[in-house]
């Protein structure tokens, strides 16, 4: 709990927490509130102030464009541009002033408290003021002063002999002097934002744009400085020629006031312009001139100095960008010291800014394609490995399909590593958001409560498989349950390789396979050996699914006793394809047995009727022959025929009985070779 001491009252007011300017337990005036430097409000203000600083740094060099060539051999001040720039600069100065006021009311972190944890903020207003006055106050105060406004609107008009050249030199000096603290103010502001939020910009493209803006801002400063130095060089040539005319007997002679466009209508100046050679001797296009314009000749050969503001500004910006990008190699400077120093500054600044800002911009842009390049390198390594190992073409094609499908599905992001770095509660919430709706599509899981589903969702991992991939084969150990999200799988079984038996079903989104693992996990005395798969599962299309591993399923089964319920037992049997297959085969075998028994009974009835008819005919023949007095030989023949028929019937009955006994010995559940064997009943989990 931190306290804020008021200047008006002695008791301290306690904070509940720092979250902005209105985070106080008691409502107090805003001028007594202390801001937390790590709050969202202060962070948002720092970002806004950073943008205002960049805009202010863009406005300051615009003062260099205020002096213009307003006529032949004269200079003047562009008042409309000066008023516009002054207005916006005053607005920018208000942001600097507000930033100073906020820093007087913003707590700071005591260095001694940063040894362990994030540190405790110091909220005493007196301590905050002393700390600010000792650290950043002077730089902020120098950056906040409205020096150009004071000079251009108050100092220069107060000087009686002020000319456009005098204003030009004064403004250049004032703007350049105040540009230094405003420039150095950006660096601690960037560090403060990066320390609070982690990054200056949230996206790579925004970071690249930010560095490009800084580079363009430096080009803007160089171009504006080049323009104002060009104006000064032009004025220097005029002044030198004017001084020559004043030293020689020339009528009318030149006067320094003639170089100000305020004297354009002066009769003496008009008369002087008719006989002077100042325009010819100070023309940059004249090769016979005695004055060297150096790197500033382009400003007059291209008539930039006398153009409108848009053309003038764009040309100067292009000059600054060209000079910084080429490290000043395209500059042809004269032997003057100031011009040479300006060229050295351009060369050094271009080297530093290009290596730092453009290097950062390149890093940001490369980060947008870093994963794509990593995937390309990995794909190239995979191709070389497959060629080195001489894999068959079909296997190579399957590997390529899997690599391509995994890239499309994940974009090279390792989701498991990202989730493992998060706190447990946050990881649970994310897994619930990602998996809960999909898991509930599985009918078996729809019967479970939310707590049990959360435990299952927490341990689900993503599984990607391409076409013709075998998830598991019949007889192999099952190490995971698979819950299908997208795609189709083929699940088939031969009941342990029995000849003539084959069962096949199609698994679609919402289905699951590997239920043998659930039976194994629910057994209280399950050993370490994993269960064997009773089916072969193969992907018919690209399949995206969630996998629940054996150890995770065992943990859930041991921790949550609600999994052992009759309701889940019935749901498991109903939705398990293994139980469905067994039930279908059981019904099929029972139906065929019923049909076989019915057919046997019908045949038996027909056979019994047939034998009864034969016996009746035989007895009728015997009675008739006895009555009619047939011969004895006839009686002997009939008796022999009747005995043979009875013996044949007994032999057939014994044969059928022996075959039935052999069938019963092979399969007790079958009664005939024509009746198919039914699958063994799946092992019932001990719910």
Long-range contacts (C-beta under 8 A, 24 or more apart in sequence): 2-107, 2-120, 2-121, 2-123, 3-123, 4-28, 4-32, 4-33, 4-34, 4-123, 4-125, 5-124, 5-125, 5-126, 6-32, 7-32, 7-125, 8-32, 15-123, 18-107, 18-121, 31-105, 33-105, 34-105, 34-106, 34-107, 34-123, 34-125, 34-128, 35-102, 35-105, 35-106, 35-107, 36-106, 36-107, 36-121, 37-106, 37-107, 37-108, 37-109, 37-121, 37-192, 37-196, 38-118, 38-121, 38-196, 42-102, 42-106, 42-196, 43-193, 43-196, 43-197, 45-99, 45-102, 46-189, 46-192, 46-193, 46-196, 47-193, 49-95, 49-99, 49-189, 50-186, 50-189, 50-190, 50-193, 52-92, 52-95, 52-96, 53-95, 53-182, 53-185, 53-186, 53-189, 54-186, 54-213, 54-214, 54-217, 55-88, 55-92, 56-89, 56-92, 56-93, 56-95, 56-96, 56-182, 57-179, 57-182, 57-183, 57-186, 57-217, 57-221, 58-217, 58-220, 59-85, 59-88, 59-89, 59-92, 60-89, 60-148, 60-175, 60-178, 60-179, 60-182, 61-175, 61-179, 61-220, 61-221, 61-224, 61-225, 62-224, 63-148, 63-152, 63-171, 63-175, 64-171, 64-172, 64-175, 64-224, 64-225, 64-227, 64-228, 65-224, 65-227, 65-228, 65-309, 65-312, 65-313, 65-316, 66-152, 66-167, 66-171, 67-164, 67-165, 67-167, 67-168, 67-171, 67-228, 67-231, 68-231, 68-305, 68-306, 69-231, 69-234, 69-305, 69-306, 70-261, 70-264, 71-261, 71-264, 72-273, 72-279, 73-238, 73-258, 73-259, 73-273, 73-276, 73-278, 73-279, 73-282, 74-164, 74-258, 74-259, 74-260, 74-261, 74-263, 74-264, 75-163, 75-164, 75-165, 75-168, 75-231, 75-235, 75-259, 75-260, 75-261, 76-164, 76-260, 76-261, 76-262, 77-152, 77-164, 77-167, 78-309, 81-309, 82-152, 86-148, 86-149, 86-152, 86-153, 89-146, 89-148, 89-149, 90-146, 90-149, 93-144, 93-146, 96-140, 96-143, 96-144, 97-144, 99-140, 100-137, 100-140, 100-141, 100-144, 103-132, 103-136, 103-140, 104-128, 104-129, 104-132, 108-132, 136-188, 139-181, 139-184, 139-185, 140-181, 140-185, 142-178, 142-181, 143-178, 143-181, 143-182, 143-185, 145-178, 147-174, 147-175, 147-177, 147-178, 148-174, 148-175, 148-178, 163-256, 163-257, 163-259, 163-260, 164-235, 164-259, 164-260, 164-261, 165-232, 165-235, 165-239, 165-259, 168-228, 168-231, 168-232, 168-235, 169-232, 172-228, 172-232, 179-221, 204-364, 204-365, 204-367, 204-368, 205-364, 205-368, 207-360, 207-361, 207-364, 208-361, 208-364, 208-365, 211-357, 211-358, 211-360, 211-361, 211-364, 212-357, 212-361, 214-353, 214-357, 215-324, 215-353, 215-354, 215-357, 215-358, 215-361, 216-317, 216-321, 218-320, 218-324, 218-349, 218-353, 218-357, 219-317, 219-320, 219-321, 219-323, 219-324, 220-317, 220-320, 221-320, 222-319, 222-320, 222-323, 222-324, 222-346, 222-349, 223-313, 223-315, 223-316, 223-317, 223-318, 223-319, 223-320, 223-321, 224-316, 224-320, 225-342, 226-295, 226-296, 226-299, 226-316, 226-319, 226-320, 226-323, 226-342, 227-299, 227-304, 227-305, 227-312, 227-316, 229-296, 229-338, 229-339, 229-342, 230-293, 230-296, 230-299, 230-300, 230-304, 230-305, 231-299, 231-305, 233-293, 233-294, 233-296, 234-282, 234-293, 234-296, 234-299, 234-300, 234-305, 235-259, 237-281, 237-282, 237-291, 237-293, 238-278, 238-282, 240-291, 241-276, 241-277, 241-278, 241-281, 241-282, 242-278, 245-276, 245-278, 250-275, 254-278, 292-334, 292-335, 292-336, 293-334, 294-332, 294-333, 294-334, 294-336, 294-339, 295-331, 295-332, 295-333, 295-334, 295-339, 295-342, 295-343, 296-339, 323-350, 324-349, 324-350, 324-353, 324-354, 325-350, 325-354, 326-350, 327-351, 327-354, 371-411, 371-412, 371-413, 372-412, 374-412, 375-407, 375-412, 378-403, 379-403, 398-466, 398-468, 398-469, 401-466, 401-467, 402-464, 402-465, 402-466, 402-469, 405-464, 405-466, 405-542, 406-464, 409-464, 409-544, 410-462, 410-464, 415-462, 416-461, 427-458, 428-454, 428-457, 428-458, 431-457, 431-458, 431-460, 432-457, 435-460, 435-546, 438-483, 438-485, 438-546, 439-483, 439-546, 441-509, 441-510, 442-483, 442-510, 442-511, 442-512, 442-575, 443-510, 443-571, 443-574, 443-575, 444-512, 444-568, 444-571, 444-572, 444-575, 444-576, 445-483, 447-567, 447-568, 447-571, 448-562, 448-563, 448-568, 449-562, 451-560, 452-556, 452-560, 452-562, 452-563, 455-556, 455-559, 455-560, 456-548, 456-556, 459-548, 459-549, 459-552, 459-553, 459-555, 459-556, 460-546, 460-547, 460-548, 461-546, 461-547, 461-549, 462-544, 462-545, 462-546, 462-547, 463-543, 463-544, 463-545, 463-546, 463-547, 464-542, 464-543, 464-544, 465-539, 465-542, 465-543, 465-545, 466-539, 466-542, 466-543, 467-539, 467-540, 467-541, 467-542, 468-538, 468-539, 469-538, 469-539, 469-543, 470-536, 470-537, 470-538, 470-539, 471-513, 471-514, 471-537, 471-538, 471-539, 472-513, 472-514, 472-533, 472-535, 472-536, 472-537, 473-533, 473-536, 474-533, 474-534, 474-535, 474-536, 475-532, 475-533, 476-532, 476-533, 477-529, 477-530, 477-531, 477-532, 477-533, 478-514, 478-516, 478-517, 478-520, 478-530, 478-531, 478-532, 478-533, 478-550, 479-517, 479-530, 479-549, 479-550, 480-514, 480-517, 480-547, 480-548, 480-549, 480-550, 481-512, 481-513, 481-514, 481-515, 481-517, 481-518, 481-547, 481-548, 481-553, 482-512, 482-513, 482-514, 482-537, 482-545, 482-546, 482-547, 482-548, 483-512, 483-545, 483-546, 483-547, 483-548, 484-508, 484-509, 484-510, 484-511, 484-512, 484-513, 484-543, 484-545, 485-509, 485-544, 485-545, 485-546, 486-542, 486-543, 486-544, 486-545, 487-539, 487-540, 487-541, 487-542, 487-543, 487-544, 487-545, 488-539, 488-540, 488-541, 488-543, 489-513, 489-537, 489-538, 489-539, 489-540, 489-543, 490-537, 490-538, 490-539, 490-540, 491-535, 491-536, 491-537, 491-577, 492-535, 492-536, 492-538, 493-534, 493-535, 493-536, 493-581, 493-679, 495-677, 495-679, 495-680, 498-677, 501-676, 501-677, 503-581, 503-585, 503-679, 505-577, 505-580, 505-581, 506-540, 507-537, 507-577, 511-577, 512-575, 513-537, 513-577, 515-572, 515-576, 515-577, 515-578, 516-578, 516-683, 517-550, 517-553, 518-553, 518-557, 518-572, 518-685, 519-682, 519-683, 519-684, 519-685, 520-550, 521-550, 521-553, 521-554, 521-556, 521-557, 522-557, 522-563, 522-564, 522-685, 522-686, 522-687, 523-685, 523-686, 524-686, 526-554, 534-578, 534-682, 535-577, 535-578, 563-687, 564-686, 564-687, 565-687, 566-687, 568-687, 569-685, 569-687, 572-685, 572-687, 576-682, 578-682, 579-682, 581-679, 582-678, 582-679, 582-680, 582-681, 582-682, 585-676, 585-678, 585-679, 586-678, 586-679, 586-681, 588-676, 588-678, 589-669, 589-670, 589-675, 589-676, 589-677, 589-678, 592-674, 592-675, 592-676, 593-670, 593-671, 593-675, 596-671, 596-672, 596-674, 596-675, 597-671, 611-645, 611-649, 614-645, 615-642, 618-642
